[in-house]
């Protein structure tokens, strides 16, 4: 009988520790201090205001789904790609700034946009390198460089080395990951 009670006791202790551990893991996101990122801020005319350290934006899947359309969610949160030539900004030639659709961080200037013939908005450089995070991407069996918003990790598109001067780069972005604001 003593062995049974001892096993029961250790079973209860193990179960309690497990539950406490799971509860701590579930609240870990809430209690951890937010990661800081350095973002370059711009005014409505595209003039640099300065570099600011701010909290990285982290939201639940449900929060992103509430904020974004299904296509915007698929592109920015699941690294999807809109069909070529279908994006609202693919052939936009207005003067202004392109912002992240998820967090409104300024990413590109229309002055660096060019017609790449691909059907996606293409730029030869971001407005500020700090605002666009670049990482290697081998997801479809080829080596590419993926671009994400540095502040909220929204997937934007990819960068290739077949763009025009002065950089020779083509930042091939999804319209669904961007908003456009005319220069103010």
Secondary structure, 3 states (H helix, E strand, C coil): CHHHHHHHHHHHHHHHHHHHHHHHHHHHHHHCCCCEEEEEEECCCCCEEEEEEEECCCCCHHHHHHHCCHHHHHHHHHCCCCCCCCCCCCCCCCCEEEEECCCCCEEEEHHHEECCCCCCEEECCCCCHHHEEEEEECCCCCCEEEEEECCCCCEEEEEECCCCCCCCCEEEECHHHEEEEECC
